[in-house]
Amino acid sequence: MSETTFPEPTQEQAALLARVRRMMLIAGLTSALAVAVVLIAIGYRFYRGDGSPVAATDVTAALPKGARIVSTGVAGDRLVVTLDIGGTTEIRTFDAKTLKPAGKLRFVSEP
C-alpha cells in the first residue's frame, strides 16, 4: 500500500489551525462548565432538606365542650382554625407541616 503524504501547512494555515483549536477548546470548556452548573443546581434542589415531602400524620385536636368550627384557612405555613366557644371567638393556629399547635388568640367582649 502506498502512504498518502500531506504537504506542510503554510504559516497562515498553521496560525488558522491554532486559532480554531483554541476556539474549540474554549467552546468545549464553556459547555462542560454549563453542564456542571445545571447538574449542581438540580442536585441542590433535589437534596435540599426543606423541600422534601413530609410523611402524612394523623392528629386529633380536642375542642372544648360546645365548641364549633366556624372557619378554616391557610396563612403561609400555618393552618388557621376559627372556633366559636359559647359566644366567644377563638383562633387557633397550627404548623402546616407538623400540625403542632403554634398559637391561640381569644376574643372576648368588654364589659
N, C-alpha and C positions, 0 to 999 in steps of 0.2 A: 504494500500500500504506500501511497505517496502522502507525505505530510504537506498540509497547507501552510504556507508561510504568510504572515501578515507584515506589511511594511510598518516601520516605526512611525508613530504619530508625530505630526509636526508640533512645534512648540505651542501654537494656538490650540490645536486639538487636545494636547495634554492638559493645558490650562482649563479648557472647557470640560473635559472629563473630571478633573479635580473639583471644579466648581459644582458639577452635577452630583458627584459623590457627596460633597459637603452638604448640599441642599437635601439630598435623600437622607443623610444621617440626621439632620435637624428635623425633618418631617417624621422620621421613624421615632426619634426620641420624644417629640411632641405628642405623637399618637400614643405611645406607651405611657406617657405621663397622664394623658387624658383618661385612658382606660383605668389606670391605677386610681385616679381621683374618683371616678364613678364607682369602682368596686369598694373603695374605702367608705364612700357616702352610703352605699347600700348596706354594707356591713355594720356601720354605725347605727343606722336606723333599725336594722334587724335585731341587733343585740342590745340596744338601749333598754334598760330595765323599766322605766316608767311607761313605756309604750306596750308592754306585754299584757295580754289579757289576763284578767283575774278569774280564778275559779268561781263558779256560782256558789252563793251561800244562801242558806235559808235562815231568816231571822224572824222571831216573833216578838213584837213590841207590845207590852201590856199597857192598855189605856185605863185611865181612871173610870170607875163605875159611872155610867150615864153619859160618858163622853161620846161624841160622834165626830167623824172626819168631815170637815167642811170642804177642803180642797187639798190638792197635792200639786207639786211643781218641782222643777229642777232649776237651780240657780248656780251656774258654774259647775263646780264639783260637789255640790251639796243637793240633797233631797230635802224638800221643804214640805211639811205636813201641817195644815191648819186645823185645829181642833176646837170644838165648842164643848166646854165643860161646865154644865149648869149655868149658862148665861155668860160666862167669861170666855174670852177668846185666847187661845194659846197657840204659839207657833213653835214647832219642834223641827230642828234641822239634824240631818244625818249625813255622814260622809258617803258619797255615792259609790265609792269603790269597796269600802269595808262594811258599810251600813251601821257603823258605830255612831251613837249619839254625839252630836257636835255642839248642840246648844238648845236653850229653851227660852222663849220670850212670852211672858204672860201679860195680858191686857186686862185691867180691871177699871170699873167706873169710879170716879172720885165721889166721895160722899158730899 
